[in-house]
Amino acid sequence: MHLQHINRYREKVSETATFLLNRISVPIDTALIIGTGLGALADEITEAQILDYAEIPHFPVSTVESHTGKLHLGKLAGRPIMALQGRFHVYEGYSPQEITFPVRVMAQMGIRNVLISNAAGGLNPLYKRGDLMLIHDHINLMFSNPLVGPNMAEWGPRFPDMSEPYTPELRFKALELALKHHIQIHQGVYAVVSGPNLETKAEYRFLRQIGGDAIGMSTVPEVIVATHMGLRLLAVSVITDECLPDALQPVSMKEIVEAAEIAEPKLATLMRGLVAEL
C-alpha cells in the first residue's frame, strides 16, 4: 500500500468510526468477531442496533454464505458491545488491509478488547469434532501481512512484537470460566492458510509436524493488526472436523457449519462470561 493509499485508508477508518460512534450513547470497550456457524451468539445482544455491512461507509461486504454480514451495537451480559456477525477472508479476494479494516475501526472507536471465534480443523489427534481450542499462538502460512506498506506511527510501531499476541490475562479468565461451567477446552497453536480449498493429506501431515494443533483460513490478519494497535485479544476455535492424514474423511462445508452450531452453546457461555468480567 503506497503512502497516498494509506492516507486515504486512514481517512476511511476515521469516517467509519465516526459513523458508528454517532450511533451509540455509551462508550464500547469490547468487540466480538464471530466466525463460521457461530452467528447465533449475536442474537443474545439486547438493545441492539443492527446494520448490514453494506450500510456502513467503506466497510467490506461478506460473500460467504455462513457469514451473515451484520454489525450489532448493543449489550451482552449487560455490557456495551459491538459484534461483527461475519468476517472477511483472503479467499474472497480481499486484501489483508481490507480484511482488517474493522479492527482499525474498533481501535479508532476506543475499543480495547477483541474476542474472536472461528471454525477450524483439528490437527491434534486428541481433538474431537465439537471441541473448543483456546489459541495461545499461531503460525501464519497465508504469505501475506496487513502491515506491509508505509507504517502509520499513531497506529503502532513499524515492527510490533508478536511474542504474546493472545493476552494471557484473557486466556486465564477463559480457562477459569471453562472450569466453572464444566466445559472442556484445549489450548493450542492455530495454523492459518489462505484457502478456500481444504488441505491435502500431505499438507495436514506437514502442518502437524511444524506445531499446528488446528488449521483455519481467518483470524490471524485481525490478530496482527489488533496487536499492532495495542488491543487485548482472545481467540477461540471450534474444532469442526478431524484432519488426521492417516484416517482422513471427506468433509463438506455443510458438515463444518453444523459442527460449529453444535458447539456454539459452549462458546456462547465462555464469551458471555468474559464480556461480563471485562
N, C-alpha and C positions, 0 to 999 in steps of 0.2 A: 504494500500500500504506500503510494507516494505521499509527500508532505501535503500537497493540496487536497488529496483524498482524505488523509487522516484529519485534517482541519474540518472538512465537511462532515466527516463521520462524527467528530466531537460535537459539532453543532446539532446533528441529528439526535445524538444521545441526549443532549440538553433539552431539545424541543420535545422529545418523547417523555422525558422525566417530568417536565413542566406540565404536559398534558395530563399525566397520571396524578401528579401532586394536586392539581386543581380539582380532582375528583375525590379526594379524601379529606376528612376533617381532623384526623388524629395521625400522628407520625406512625409509620410502619417500620418495625425493626427486623422482621423476619420474612423470608420469602421461601416458597416451595417451588421446585421444578419437578413436575410429575411425569413419569415415563409410561412406556407401553403397557396398556391394560390396567393401569393403576389410577385412572381418572376419577373413580367414584369417591376418592378422598375429598375431591373438590366439592362434592355435594354436601359435605358436612359444614362448609363455610356458611355462616349466618350473616345477615345484614349485607348481603353480597351485591356489589355491582359487577355485572358480567359483561365483558367486552370481547367481541370477536377480534382476533388479531388483525383482521383487515380494517377494523375501525380505528386502530391505533397508528398514529403517524410514524412512518418509517419502519414499522415492525414487519419482520418476515411473516410468511403465512405457511403453516404446516401443511404438507402434502401427503402425510402418512395417514392411512385410514384409521389406525388405532390411536391417533393423536387428535383430540377434539379441536384444538386451536382456539382456546378461550382463556382470557385473563380474568381472574377473580380478585376483587378488592373487598375485604370484609373481615370477619372474625372467625378464628378457630380456637377452641378451648378458651374462649373469652378474650383472646389476644388479637390485636390487629395483624392482618396477614395479607400478603399478596401471593397468589398461586398461579403458576403457568400450567395449564392443563394441555400438555403437548409441547414438544421441543422441536429443534431443527437439527438436521444431520448433513454431514458431508455428502452422503449418497443421494440426497435430494438435489444436489447441485449448488448448495450454499457454500460460501467461503467461510473460513474459520472466523473471520470478523463478523459476518452476518449471524453465524450460529451463536456467537457470544454477545451480540448486541443487547439482549435483555439483561445480561449480568452487568454490563456497563450502566444500563439504565437504573438497575436496582441500587448500585453504589451511589449514583448521582442523586437518587431519592433519599439517601440516608439509611438504607437497609444495611444491616451489619451481619446478619446470619442468613446463610443459604442452605436449605435442606433439599437434597436431591435424591430421587429414586429412579431406578432403571430396571429393565429386564435383561438378564444375562444368562449365557450358557455356562453350565458348571464344568470346569476342567478338573477340579479336585475330586478324586474318586469318593471322598467322604461326603460330598454334597449331593443332596437329592432334590428332585423336582419339587418346587414349592418352598424350599428353604430360603432363609434370608442371609445375606452376607454383608457385613459392615466393611466398607472399603477402608483399608488403612494405608494403601499405597497403590500406585498404578504403573503400567508400562504403556507408553504411547507409541503405537505402531501405525498411526494414521499418516505419518510422514508429512505432517503439516502442523503449523503452530499459529494461533491467533495473535501472537506478539511480534511476528515478523513484520518489518517495516519501521518507520520512524516511531520512537517512543515518546509518549506524552508524559512528561515528568510528574504532572499533577495527578496522574492516574496511578503511577507506580514506577519502580526502578527499571532500568534497562535490563538488568539481569536478576530477576526475582529468584529468591531461594525457594527450592521445592523439596526441602528435606522433610517437611511436615505439613503438606497441604491440607490434610484432613485433621481438623482441630481436635487434639487429644481430649480436651475437656468435654466436647460434644460427644465424642465416641464413648467416653466413660459414662456419661449420662444415659446414652442409648443402651449400654450394657446393663446398667442398673435397672432401667425400665424393663428390659427383656427379662431379667431375673425376677423382678417384681410380678410380672404378668405371665411368667412361665412360658416365655417364647424362646425357642431355640434359635440362636443366631451365631453365625460363624464370623470370623474376621479374616480377611484375605486380600490378595492383590488382584486388581481389576486390569485386564489387558484390553486395549481398545484398538479396533481396526476400522477402516472406512466403510466396509460393506459395499453394496447391500447383500451380496451373496453370503450364505453361511460358509463355514470353513471346511476344508478337506480333512481327511484323517491325518495326513502328514502335518498339516498346519496345527491341528489340535495337539498333536504329539509335541511339536516344537514349542507351542505356547505354554504347555505344561512344563516342559524341560527348562524354560527360561524363567519360571517362577510364577506364572499366572494361575490363579485359582478360579477365575471366571473371565468370560470373554463377552464383549459388547461393542456397540457402534456409536456410543454417545458419551456424555458426561465429562470426559477429560478436557475438551476445549473450555467448557464452562469453569472447571476447576482451575485451570491455568489462569484464566482471566480474573476469577474471584481472588486467587492468591496474589496476583499482580496488584489488585486494588485493596488488599488487606482485609478481605472479608473472612468471617469464620464459616467453616464448611463441615457438613456431614453428608455422606452419600451411602445409600443402601441399595444393594442389588437383590432382586428377586430371581432365584435360580429357576428358570423356566424349562430347561432341558439338560440332559446329562451328556456332555460332549467327550465321551470316552472312546478313543480311536479304535480300541480292540473289541468294542461292543456297541458300535455306533448305529443308531437307528435314524432313518429319515424323519425330519420334523417339519411341520408346516407353520406358517405364521399364525394360523388359527389356533393351533395347539399351544404356541408360545403365549398368545394373549390369554387363552383360557387358564393356563398355569399361573400367570400373573394375577388374574382376577381371583383365583382360589386363595392365593397368598395375601391378597390385599387386606383382609381384616387384621392380620398380624402387623403389617406395615403401618396401617392406619393407627393402631394402638400406640406404636412407637412414635410416630410423627406427632400425633395429638399430644402425647405426654411431653415430648421435647418442646413443642411450642408453648405449652403451659408453663414450663420452667425457665424459658428464656426471658 
